[in-house]
Amino acid sequence: MVSTLLRPGDQALVADERRVLESLRDLLVRLEATPDSLEALARSIQQLDELFLVVIVGEFNAGKSAFINALLGAPVLKEGVTPTTAQVNLLQYGDTATRVERSPHLHVLTAPVEFLREIAIVDTPGTNAVIREHEAITADFVPRSDLVLFVTSADRPFTETERQFLTVIRDWGKKIVLVINKVDLFETDADLQQVLGFVAEHATAVLGSAPDTFPVSAKLAMRAKQGQPQDWAPSRFEPLERYIHERLDQRERLRLKLANPLGIGQALSSRYLEVTEGRLTLLQDDLRLLDDVEKQHAVYRQDMDRQFELRMGEIENVLLQMEQRGHAYFDEMLRIGRVVDLLNRSRVQDGFVREVVADAPVQIERKVSELIDWMVSADLRQWQQVNAHLAERRRQYRDRIVGDPELATFHVERGRLLESVGKEAQRVVEGFDRQREAASLAEGARNAVAASAAVGAGALGLGTLVTIAASTAAADITGMVLAGVLATVGLFIVPARRRKAKDDLRAKIRDLRETLARALRTQFQQEVVRSTERLNDGIAPYSRFVRAEQQSLGAVREALVTSQGALAELRARVEAIA
């Protein structure tokens, strides 16, 4: 147990390390880290309470079992030229030799060997074993180690599978010692030096620095320990044993024991800080998309307002021209010489409709129809632009996730929302019925005008409503004129009535123009708001997810950076152990 190795001053260091690693574990849970990562971190925390753990790795024909037997000085493990280790063997001290199957993939062996009192040894299946799950077992057990003895064979030194496996171990930040076994195969020392140079060169390339390396013959060492002392020196085993017993004394073992969980913590925090940064970068792209959609929609509304006022100006201009024709009509009709004509009310009214109202209702109907078509087309274009943005984002999204298994539920949820919003936009675009939308707008505008003008709409068209309003104005005005003419006829009465008729017509046209503009503007604003709400409702789940994740991941990133700082500070304290 680590506690048996501790001096009073080391207790706080162990407690701090446990606290920082447990805090990191909580962060990884929030990030929905892979089960393997969480398990590796949990084991590293558990490791603080276990014996110093030496893990032996290498290819199956490197002689790992023979090496362990030579190290222990007893035939604890079975040896052979074919894979003999089908599971992880955990070797511990015991008064008698026993084997307990803790699981199908883990056997615990005990032996009365002094070496095992403070150091546990793990014998793993070969990295190139025929059964592929053996390699997975080995890779799973390595993160728990305090020291890795990497055994390679002198006749096949540093193979490609060994290089790949050494890279994995390096990424966990483990203390690695290289053992070149079977050196008794060399005829000359030059052959040995050539292999040592080859292994040192390639191991340094993988690890970044030259590891401690020991050439040994496990076979000769075992013979020496079993009664053939002449084989001890040729076995070259003594430097390795001296390294283990002297270099790895209690303080050094404690340093490695505490450093290895920190290595796992630093590896995981770096990996998931990169994952977090990747997610935040992805979310920044999402936020830019949402911001772009919002900006486009703001520009869309500004354009709609500006274009609407221009089109309303055209409609109002039709009414102003009708007013000008009305003034000209009164100038022509309200004269002393036309008194007889003025006495015929129906003729005056018919003439007013024919010459003043003229085709104004038709023009207004057409321009309002053009206004409605424009609104419908603009709304469709807006959805098409949003749909195009989302389609491009989905494509980028799929490109970004290739080979990125760490995104887990985050990516699933984000992808589901993005697809959902995209499908909604596509559904709106594909199901957009121009005729139905235009008819709905036209009906709304007609009813709004009818309500504002206090006229029953029914099945009447907008132009008919304008005609009714104008005809009513004609009846009112001609009635007023005829009343004045019948009352008295004089040089001053007719001009006065003419001025009054013009003023009343101007007021009537103004009221009609304001009523029409108010009704159409109200309907227009309602349609723009409806379009905006529909767009916002479609994007809202995606927007909420992106903004919530950005806030959450920002906090996690800060916590991971803080965790890395704490781990680095702990590593400095561990390295200072004396």
C-alpha positions as CSV (number, residue, x, y, z in Angstrom):
1,M,0.0,0.0,0.0
2,V,1.2,3.5,-0.6
3,S,0.5,4.4,3.0
4,T,3.2,2.1,4.1
5,L,5.7,4.0,2.1
6,L,4.7,7.5,3.2
7,R,6.4,9.8,5.6
8,P,4.2,12.3,7.4
9,G,5.0,15.1,5.0
10,D,3.8,13.0,2.0
11,Q,0.2,12.6,3.3
12,A,-0.9,16.0,2.1
13,L,0.6,15.4,-1.4
14,V,-1.4,12.1,-1.8
15,A,-4.5,13.8,-0.6
16,D,-4.1,16.7,-3.0
17,E,-3.4,14.4,-5.9
18,R,-6.5,12.3,-5.1
19,R,-8.7,15.5,-4.9
20,V,-7.4,16.9,-8.2
21,L,-7.9,13.6,-10.0
22,E,-11.4,13.2,-8.6
23,S,-12.3,16.7,-9.7
24,L,-11.0,15.8,-13.2
25,R,-13.1,12.7,-13.2
26,D,-16.2,14.9,-12.5
27,L,-15.3,17.1,-15.4
28,L,-15.0,14.1,-17.8
29,V,-18.4,12.8,-16.6
30,R,-19.8,16.2,-17.6
31,L,-18.1,15.9,-21.0
32,E,-19.6,12.4,-21.4
33,A,-16.1,11.0,-21.9
34,T,-15.8,7.4,-23.2
35,P,-16.1,4.6,-20.7
36,D,-12.5,3.6,-21.3
37,S,-11.3,7.1,-20.4
38,L,-13.4,7.2,-17.2
39,E,-12.3,3.7,-16.2
40,A,-8.6,4.5,-16.8
41,L,-8.9,7.6,-14.5
42,A,-10.8,5.7,-11.9
43,R,-8.2,3.0,-11.9
44,S,-5.4,5.6,-11.6
45,I,-7.1,7.0,-8.5
46,Q,-7.5,3.4,-7.1
47,Q,-3.8,2.9,-7.9
48,L,-2.8,5.3,-5.1
49,D,-3.9,2.6,-2.6
50,E,-2.2,-0.3,-4.3
51,L,1.3,-1.9,-4.3
52,F,3.8,-0.6,-6.8
53,L,2.8,-2.1,-10.1
54,V,5.3,-3.3,-12.7
55,V,3.7,-4.3,-16.1
56,I,5.6,-6.5,-18.5
57,V,4.6,-6.1,-22.1
58,G,6.0,-7.2,-25.5
59,E,5.4,-9.7,-28.3
60,F,4.5,-13.2,-27.3
61,N,7.8,-14.7,-28.5
62,A,10.0,-12.1,-26.7
63,G,10.3,-14.4,-23.7
64,K,8.3,-12.3,-21.2
65,S,7.3,-15.3,-19.0
66,A,10.9,-16.6,-18.9
67,F,12.1,-13.1,-18.0
68,I,9.6,-12.8,-15.1
69,N,10.6,-16.3,-13.9
70,A,14.3,-15.2,-14.0
71,L,13.4,-12.0,-12.2
72,L,11.6,-13.9,-9.4
73,G,14.1,-16.7,-9.3
74,A,11.3,-19.3,-9.5
75,P,9.3,-21.0,-12.3
76,V,6.0,-19.2,-11.4
77,L,4.8,-18.8,-15.0
78,K,4.6,-21.5,-17.8
79,E,6.9,-20.9,-20.7
80,G,6.7,-21.9,-24.4
81,V,7.3,-21.0,-28.0
82,T,3.7,-20.4,-28.6
83,P,1.4,-17.9,-26.8
84,T,1.2,-19.2,-23.2
85,T,-0.5,-16.3,-21.6
86,A,-4.2,-16.1,-22.6
87,Q,-5.1,-13.6,-19.9
88,V,-3.5,-11.0,-17.6
89,N,-1.6,-12.6,-14.7
90,L,-1.3,-10.5,-11.6
91,L,1.6,-11.8,-9.5
92,Q,1.5,-11.0,-5.7
93,Y,3.3,-12.2,-2.6
94,G,1.7,-15.2,-0.8
95,D,2.9,-17.8,1.7
96,T,1.9,-20.5,-0.8
97,A,1.7,-20.7,-4.6
98,T,-1.9,-20.2,-5.7
99,R,-3.9,-19.3,-8.8
100,V,-7.3,-17.6,-8.5
101,E,-9.4,-16.8,-11.6
102,R,-10.8,-13.4,-10.7
103,S,-12.3,-13.1,-14.2
104,P,-11.9,-15.0,-17.5
105,H,-9.3,-12.4,-18.4
106,L,-7.6,-11.9,-15.1
107,H,-5.8,-14.5,-13.0
108,V,-4.2,-13.7,-9.6
109,L,-1.1,-15.7,-8.8
110,T,0.7,-15.7,-5.4
111,A,4.2,-17.0,-4.6
112,P,6.4,-16.9,-1.6
113,V,9.0,-14.6,-3.3
114,E,10.4,-11.6,-1.4
115,F,10.5,-9.5,-4.5
116,L,6.7,-9.5,-4.5
117,R,6.3,-8.1,-0.9
118,E,6.3,-4.5,-2.1
119,I,6.1,-4.8,-5.9
120,A,3.3,-6.5,-7.8
121,I,4.0,-7.8,-11.4
122,V,1.6,-8.0,-14.3
123,D,2.3,-10.5,-17.1
124,T,0.3,-9.5,-20.2
125,P,-0.6,-11.4,-23.4
126,G,1.7,-10.6,-26.3
127,T,0.9,-7.5,-28.3
128,N,0.9,-9.7,-31.5
129,A,-1.0,-12.7,-30.1
130,V,-3.2,-14.5,-32.4
131,I,-6.3,-13.8,-30.3
132,R,-6.9,-10.1,-30.8
133,E,-8.6,-9.6,-27.5
134,H,-5.3,-10.3,-25.8
135,E,-3.9,-7.1,-27.2
136,A,-7.0,-5.2,-25.9
137,I,-6.5,-6.7,-22.5
138,T,-2.9,-5.6,-22.4
139,A,-3.8,-2.1,-23.6
140,D,-6.5,-1.9,-21.0
141,F,-4.1,-2.9,-18.1
142,V,-1.2,-0.6,-19.0
143,P,-2.7,2.6,-17.7
144,R,-2.7,1.1,-14.2
145,S,1.1,0.5,-14.2
146,D,3.7,2.5,-12.3
147,L,6.5,1.1,-14.4
148,V,6.5,-0.6,-17.7
149,L,9.2,-3.2,-18.6
150,F,9.1,-3.4,-22.4
151,V,10.6,-6.8,-23.4
152,T,11.8,-7.2,-27.0
153,S,13.6,-10.2,-28.5
154,A,17.2,-9.9,-29.7
155,D,16.4,-12.0,-32.8
156,R,13.5,-9.7,-33.8
157,P,14.2,-6.4,-32.0
158,F,11.7,-3.5,-32.0
159,T,9.1,-4.8,-34.5
160,E,6.4,-2.6,-36.1
161,T,3.7,-3.9,-33.6
162,E,6.1,-3.1,-30.7
163,R,6.7,0.4,-32.1
164,Q,2.9,1.0,-32.3
165,F,2.3,-0.3,-28.8
166,L,5.2,1.7,-27.4
167,T,3.5,4.8,-28.9
168,V,0.3,4.0,-26.9
169,I,2.3,3.6,-23.7
170,R,4.1,6.8,-24.3
171,D,0.8,8.7,-24.6
172,W,-0.1,7.5,-21.1
173,G,3.1,9.2,-19.7
174,K,4.5,6.0,-18.3
175,K,8.0,5.3,-17.0
176,I,9.4,2.8,-19.6
177,V,12.4,0.5,-19.3
178,L,13.5,-1.5,-22.4
179,V,14.7,-5.1,-21.9
180,I,16.3,-6.8,-24.9
181,N,16.0,-10.5,-24.1
182,K,17.8,-13.6,-25.6
183,V,21.2,-11.9,-26.0
184,D,22.7,-15.3,-25.6
185,L,21.9,-15.8,-29.3
186,F,24.6,-13.3,-30.4
187,E,28.0,-14.8,-31.4
188,T,29.9,-11.6,-30.9
189,D,29.7,-8.4,-28.8
190,A,29.6,-6.4,-32.1
191,D,26.3,-8.1,-33.0
192,L,24.9,-7.1,-29.6
193,Q,26.1,-3.5,-30.0
194,Q,24.4,-3.3,-33.4
195,V,21.1,-4.4,-32.0
196,L,21.5,-2.0,-29.0
197,G,22.1,0.9,-31.4
198,F,19.1,-0.1,-33.5
199,V,16.7,-0.3,-30.5
200,A,18.0,2.9,-29.0
201,E,17.6,4.8,-32.2
202,H,14.0,3.7,-32.8
203,A,12.9,3.9,-29.2
204,T,14.2,7.4,-28.9
205,A,12.3,8.4,-32.1
206,V,9.1,7.1,-30.5
207,L,9.6,8.4,-26.9
208,G,11.5,11.6,-27.6
209,S,14.4,10.5,-25.3
210,A,16.5,7.4,-24.9
211,P,15.0,5.1,-22.3
212,D,17.0,3.0,-19.8
213,T,17.9,-0.2,-21.8
214,F,19.1,-3.6,-20.5
215,P,20.3,-6.5,-22.7
216,V,19.7,-9.8,-20.8
217,S,19.4,-13.5,-21.2
218,A,16.5,-14.7,-19.1
219,K,17.4,-18.3,-19.9
220,L,21.0,-18.0,-18.6
221,A,19.8,-16.0,-15.5
222,M,17.3,-18.7,-14.5
223,R,20.0,-21.4,-14.9
224,A,22.3,-19.3,-12.7
225,K,19.7,-18.9,-10.0
226,Q,18.9,-22.7,-10.2
227,G,22.5,-23.8,-9.5
228,Q,24.7,-22.9,-12.5
229,P,26.5,-19.7,-11.3
230,Q,28.8,-19.7,-14.3
231,D,25.8,-18.5,-16.4
232,W,25.2,-15.4,-14.2
233,A,27.7,-13.0,-15.8
234,P,26.8,-14.0,-19.4
235,S,23.2,-13.4,-18.6
236,R,23.8,-9.7,-18.0
237,F,21.0,-9.8,-15.5
238,E,22.8,-8.2,-12.5
239,P,22.6,-4.6,-13.9
240,L,18.9,-4.9,-14.3
241,E,18.3,-6.3,-10.8
242,R,20.6,-3.7,-9.3
243,Y,18.6,-1.0,-11.2
244,I,15.3,-2.4,-9.9
245,H,16.4,-2.9,-6.3
246,E,18.6,0.2,-5.9
247,R,17.3,2.7,-8.4
248,L,13.7,1.8,-7.6
249,D,14.0,2.1,-3.8
250,Q,11.0,3.1,-1.6
251,R,11.3,6.9,-2.4
252,E,11.7,6.3,-6.1
253,R,8.8,3.8,-6.1
254,L,6.7,6.4,-4.3
255,R,7.7,9.0,-6.9
256,L,6.7,6.8,-9.7
257,K,3.5,5.6,-7.9
258,L,2.3,9.2,-7.6
259,A,3.6,10.3,-11.0
260,N,1.8,7.7,-13.0
261,P,-1.8,8.7,-12.0
262,L,-0.7,12.3,-12.8
263,G,0.5,11.2,-16.2
264,I,-2.9,9.6,-16.9
265,G,-4.7,12.7,-15.6
266,Q,-2.5,15.0,-17.8
267,A,-3.1,12.8,-20.8
268,L,-6.8,12.8,-20.3
269,S,-7.1,16.5,-19.5
270,S,-5.1,17.3,-22.6
271,R,-7.2,15.0,-24.8
272,Y,-10.5,16.3,-23.5
273,L,-9.3,19.9,-23.5
274,E,-8.7,19.4,-27.2
275,V,-12.1,17.8,-27.5
276,T,-13.7,20.7,-25.7
277,E,-11.8,23.2,-27.9
278,G,-13.0,21.3,-30.9
279,R,-16.6,21.4,-29.7
280,L,-16.4,25.2,-28.9
281,T,-14.9,25.8,-32.4
282,L,-17.8,23.8,-33.9
283,L,-20.2,25.9,-31.8
284,Q,-18.6,29.1,-32.9
285,D,-19.4,28.1,-36.5
286,D,-22.9,27.4,-35.4
287,L,-23.2,30.8,-33.7
288,R,-21.9,32.5,-36.8
289,L,-24.6,30.6,-38.8
290,L,-27.3,31.7,-36.4
291,D,-25.9,35.3,-36.3
292,D,-25.8,35.3,-40.1
293,V,-29.4,34.1,-40.3
294,E,-30.5,36.8,-37.8
295,K,-28.6,39.5,-39.7
296,Q,-30.1,38.3,-43.0
297,H,-33.5,38.4,-41.5
298,A,-33.0,41.9,-40.2
299,V,-31.9,43.0,-43.6
300,Y,-34.9,41.1,-45.0
301,R,-37.2,43.1,-42.8
302,Q,-35.6,46.4,-43.6
303,D,-35.9,45.6,-47.3
304,M,-39.5,44.6,-46.8
305,D,-40.3,47.8,-45.0
306,R,-38.6,49.9,-47.7
307,Q,-40.1,48.0,-50.6
308,F,-43.6,48.1,-49.0
309,E,-43.5,51.9,-48.6
310,L,-42.5,52.2,-52.3
311,R,-45.3,50.0,-53.4
312,M,-47.8,51.8,-51.1
313,G,-46.6,55.0,-52.7
314,E,-47.7,53.6,-56.1
315,I,-51.1,52.8,-54.7
316,E,-51.5,56.2,-53.0
317,N,-50.5,57.8,-56.3
318,V,-53.5,56.1,-58.0
319,L,-55.8,57.7,-55.4
320,L,-54.1,61.1,-55.8
321,Q,-54.6,60.9,-59.6
322,M,-58.3,60.1,-58.9
323,E,-58.5,63.1,-56.7
324,Q,-57.0,65.3,-59.4
325,R,-59.5,64.0,-61.9
326,G,-62.2,64.8,-59.4
327,H,-61.1,68.4,-59.1
328,A,-61.1,68.7,-62.9
329,Y,-64.6,67.1,-63.0
330,F,-66.0,69.6,-60.5
331,D,-64.4,72.5,-62.4
332,E,-66.2,71.3,-65.5
333,M,-69.5,70.4,-63.9
334,L,-70.0,73.0,-61.3
335,R,-70.6,76.0,-63.6
336,I,-73.7,78.2,-64.1
337,G,-73.9,76.9,-67.7
338,R,-74.3,73.3,-66.4
339,V,-77.2,73.9,-64.0
340,V,-79.6,71.8,-66.0
341,D,-77.1,68.9,-66.0
342,L,-76.6,69.3,-62.3
343,L,-80.3,68.7,-61.7
344,N,-79.9,65.2,-63.0
345,R,-78.3,63.4,-60.0
346,S,-77.8,60.0,-61.7
347,R,-76.1,61.6,-64.6
348,V,-73.7,63.5,-62.3
349,Q,-73.0,60.4,-60.3
350,D,-72.5,58.2,-63.4
351,G,-70.1,60.8,-64.8
352,F,-68.2,61.0,-61.6
353,V,-67.7,57.2,-61.6
354,R,-66.9,57.1,-65.3
355,E,-64.5,60.1,-65.4
356,V,-63.1,60.3,-61.8
357,V,-63.2,56.8,-60.4
358,A,-62.4,55.4,-63.9
359,D,-59.9,52.4,-63.7
360,A,-58.6,53.4,-60.2
361,P,-60.1,50.2,-58.5
362,V,-58.6,48.0,-61.2
363,Q,-55.2,49.6,-60.8
364,I,-55.3,49.4,-57.0
365,E,-56.4,45.7,-57.3
366,R,-53.5,45.0,-59.6
367,K,-50.9,46.9,-57.5
368,V,-52.1,45.2,-54.3
369,S,-51.9,41.8,-56.1
370,E,-48.3,42.7,-57.1
371,L,-47.6,43.7,-53.5
372,I,-48.9,40.4,-52.3
373,D,-47.0,38.4,-54.9
374,W,-43.8,40.3,-53.9
375,M,-44.4,39.5,-50.2
376,V,-45.0,35.8,-50.9
377,S,-41.9,35.6,-53.1
378,A,-39.7,37.5,-50.5
379,D,-40.9,35.1,-47.8
380,L,-40.0,32.1,-49.9
381,R,-36.6,33.5,-50.8
382,Q,-35.9,34.1,-47.2
383,W,-36.6,30.4,-46.3
384,Q,-34.6,29.3,-49.3
385,Q,-31.6,31.2,-48.1
386,V,-31.9,29.8,-44.6
387,N,-32.3,26.3,-46.0
388,A,-29.2,26.8,-48.1
389,H,-27.2,27.9,-45.1
390,L,-28.4,24.9,-43.1
391,A,-27.6,22.5,-45.9
392,E,-24.1,23.8,-46.1
393,R,-23.7,23.6,-42.4
394,R,-24.9,20.0,-42.3
395,R,-22.3,19.2,-45.0
396,Q,-19.5,20.9,-43.0
397,Y,-20.8,19.2,-39.9
398,R,-20.5,15.7,-41.4
399,D,-17.0,16.5,-42.7
400,R,-15.9,17.7,-39.2
401,I,-17.0,14.6,-37.3
402,V,-15.2,12.0,-39.4
403,G,-12.7,10.2,-37.1
404,D,-13.8,12.0,-34.0
405,P,-15.3,9.4,-31.7
406,E,-15.0,11.6,-28.6
407,L,-18.0,13.8,-29.4
408,A,-20.5,11.3,-28.0
409,T,-24.0,12.5,-27.0
410,F,-23.0,16.1,-27.7
411,H,-22.6,15.4,-31.3
412,V,-25.7,13.2,-31.5
413,E,-27.9,15.9,-30.0
414,R,-26.4,18.7,-32.0
415,G,-26.7,16.7,-35.2
416,R,-30.3,15.8,-34.5
417,L,-31.3,19.4,-33.9
418,L,-29.4,20.6,-37.0
419,E,-31.1,17.9,-39.1
420,S,-34.5,18.8,-37.5
421,V,-34.1,22.5,-38.3
422,G,-32.9,21.7,-41.8
423,K,-35.8,19.4,-42.4
424,E,-38.3,22.0,-41.2
425,A,-36.7,24.6,-43.5
426,Q,-36.8,22.2,-46.4
427,R,-40.4,21.2,-45.6
428,V,-41.4,24.9,-45.7
429,V,-39.6,25.5,-49.0
430,E,-40.9,22.3,-50.7
431,G,-44.4,22.8,-49.4
432,F,-44.6,26.5,-50.2
433,D,-47.9,27.1,-52.1
434,R,-47.6,30.5,-53.8
435,Q,-51.3,30.5,-54.8
436,R,-52.5,29.6,-51.3
437,E,-50.2,32.1,-49.6
438,A,-51.2,34.8,-52.0
439,A,-54.9,34.1,-51.6
440,S,-54.6,34.1,-47.8
441,L,-52.8,37.5,-47.9
442,A,-55.4,38.9,-50.4
443,E,-58.3,37.8,-48.2
444,G,-56.6,39.3,-45.1
445,A,-56.0,42.6,-46.9
446,R,-59.6,42.7,-48.3
447,N,-61.1,42.0,-44.9
448,A,-58.9,44.6,-43.2
449,V,-59.9,47.3,-45.7
450,A,-63.6,46.3,-45.4
451,A,-63.4,46.5,-41.6
452,S,-61.6,49.8,-41.6
453,A,-64.1,51.2,-44.1
454,A,-67.1,49.7,-42.2
455,V,-68.2,47.9,-45.4
456,G,-69.2,44.2,-45.4
457,A,-66.6,42.3,-47.3
458,G,-68.4,39.1,-48.2
459,A,-67.0,37.8,-51.5
460,L,-66.2,41.3,-52.8
461,G,-62.8,42.0,-54.2
462,L,-60.5,44.8,-53.1
463,G,-61.2,46.8,-56.2
464,T,-65.0,46.5,-55.6
465,L,-64.5,47.8,-52.1
466,V,-62.6,50.8,-53.4
467,T,-65.4,51.4,-56.0
468,I,-68.1,51.3,-53.3
469,A,-66.1,53.7,-51.2
470,A,-65.6,56.1,-54.2
471,S,-69.2,55.8,-55.3
472,T,-70.4,56.6,-51.8
473,A,-68.2,59.7,-51.9
474,A,-69.7,60.6,-55.3
475,A,-73.2,60.3,-53.9
476,D,-72.5,62.3,-50.9
477,I,-70.7,65.1,-52.8
478,T,-73.3,65.3,-55.6
479,G,-76.1,65.3,-53.1
480,M,-74.5,68.2,-51.3
481,V,-73.9,70.0,-54.6
482,L,-77.5,69.5,-55.8
483,A,-78.9,70.7,-52.5
484,G,-77.0,73.9,-52.8
485,V,-78.0,74.4,-56.5
486,L,-81.7,73.8,-55.8
487,A,-81.6,76.2,-52.9
488,T,-80.4,79.1,-54.9
489,V,-78.6,79.9,-58.1
490,G,-76.2,82.8,-58.2
491,L,-72.9,84.0,-59.4
492,F,-71.3,83.4,-56.0
493,I,-73.1,80.2,-54.8
494,V,-71.8,77.8,-57.5
495,P,-68.0,78.7,-57.1
496,A,-68.4,78.3,-53.3
497,R,-70.1,75.0,-53.7
498,R,-67.3,73.9,-56.1
499,R,-64.6,74.8,-53.5
500,K,-66.6,72.9,-50.9
501,A,-67.0,69.9,-53.2
502,K,-63.2,69.8,-53.8
503,D,-62.5,70.1,-50.1
504,D,-64.9,67.3,-49.3
505,L,-63.5,65.1,-52.2
506,R,-60.0,65.7,-50.9
507,A,-61.1,64.6,-47.4
508,K,-62.9,61.6,-48.8
509,I,-59.9,60.5,-50.9
510,R,-57.6,61.1,-47.9
511,D,-59.7,59.0,-45.7
512,L,-59.9,56.3,-48.3
513,R,-56.1,56.5,-48.8
514,E,-55.4,56.3,-45.1
515,T,-57.9,53.5,-44.6
516,L,-56.3,51.5,-47.4
517,A,-52.8,52.2,-46.3
518,R,-53.5,51.5,-42.7
519,A,-55.3,48.2,-43.5
520,L,-52.6,47.0,-45.9
521,R,-49.7,48.1,-43.6
522,T,-51.3,46.3,-40.6
523,Q,-51.7,43.2,-42.7
524,F,-48.2,43.5,-44.0
525,Q,-46.7,43.9,-40.5
526,Q,-48.7,40.8,-39.3
527,E,-47.4,38.7,-42.2
528,V,-43.8,39.8,-41.5
529,V,-44.1,39.0,-37.8
530,R,-45.7,35.7,-38.6
531,S,-42.8,34.8,-41.0
532,T,-40.3,35.9,-38.4
533,E,-41.9,33.9,-35.6
534,R,-42.1,30.8,-37.9
535,L,-38.4,31.1,-38.7
536,N,-37.5,31.7,-35.0
537,D,-39.6,28.9,-33.8
538,G,-38.0,26.5,-36.3
539,I,-34.4,27.5,-35.3
540,A,-35.1,28.0,-31.6
541,P,-34.2,24.4,-30.3
542,Y,-31.0,24.5,-32.3
543,S,-30.2,28.0,-31.1
544,R,-30.9,27.2,-27.4
545,F,-28.7,24.0,-27.6
546,V,-25.8,25.9,-29.2
547,R,-25.9,28.8,-26.7
548,A,-26.4,26.5,-23.7
549,E,-23.5,24.2,-24.8
550,Q,-21.3,27.2,-25.4
551,Q,-21.8,28.4,-21.9
552,S,-21.4,24.9,-20.4
553,L,-18.3,24.0,-22.4
554,G,-16.7,27.4,-21.7
555,A,-17.0,26.6,-18.0
556,V,-15.6,23.1,-18.6
557,R,-12.7,24.5,-20.6
558,E,-11.8,26.9,-17.7
559,A,-12.0,24.0,-15.3
560,L,-9.8,21.8,-17.5
561,V,-7.2,24.5,-17.8
562,T,-7.3,24.9,-14.0
563,S,-7.0,21.1,-13.6
564,Q,-4.0,21.1,-15.9
565,G,-2.3,23.7,-13.8
566,A,-3.0,21.8,-10.6
567,L,-1.6,18.6,-12.2
568,A,1.5,20.4,-13.3
569,E,2.0,21.8,-9.8
570,L,1.5,18.3,-8.3
571,R,4.0,16.8,-10.7
572,A,6.6,19.4,-9.6
573,R,6.0,18.4,-6.0
574,V,6.3,14.7,-6.8
575,E,9.5,15.2,-8.7
576,A,10.9,17.1,-5.7
577,I,10.4,14.0,-3.4
578,A,13.8,13.2,-1.8
